[in-house]
Amino acid sequence: MIACIEDTAIPVCMVGLLYALPTTQLTRRLLAEGRLFPADDQTQSGDQCTAGLNFETKRPRRDVLNDYRTVLKAIYDPVAYFGRVRRLGRMLKRERAHRMIKGDLRSFARLILRIHRAGPGTAGQFWRMLIDCALHNPKAVPYVIMTSALYLHLGPFSRQVIAEIDREIANVDQGRWHAPVPQKSPAPMPVSVPA
């Protein structure tokens, strides 16, 4: 996943843990295999970042969680994120420059003030990317600024999710996590044959 994301220079990536949604083929298959956990309030939240894996995995749960953590940490590291934004800025083909409006300047000023608080190394990577774009593709500057602003949410959020996954891994390692008893597959309905 990391290689695909880096190779394609996709800055914003929606990465989540697999969750078997109700009434899907996956849910029916897991139920038939006796691997689907009963629904609880956490897994019903729709939070694919931390409430996924509502089934017994084939691989050890710890390995799946650790792989997910590795992907999140790699793709939302400021060097990686702003590197992808920089490459995106070089690839964008714009016929004409973006026409600045009053709100653009105000938003840019807010971004400049907040980027320094977005986590270690973020501001330096932002400025490096912005200078690169201004030198190589100035017409793309407004678009890389918009994409950079998304990091104000994505960077801290990814660190929050990683901390939660670390707690889940610790629970597995310390034996505090036990798989719920999987749901039983409903008995097949008897087929009646007309006499």
Secondary structure, DSSP 8 states (H G I E B T S, - for coil): -HHHHHHHT-SS---------TTSHHHHHHHHTT-B----TTGGG--TTTS---B--SS-HHHHHHHHHHHHHHHTSHHHHHHHHHHHHHH---SS-----HHHHHHHHHHHHHHTTSSTTHHHHHHHHHHHHHHH-GGGHHHHHHHHHHHHHHHHHHHHHHHHHHHHHHHHHTT--------------------
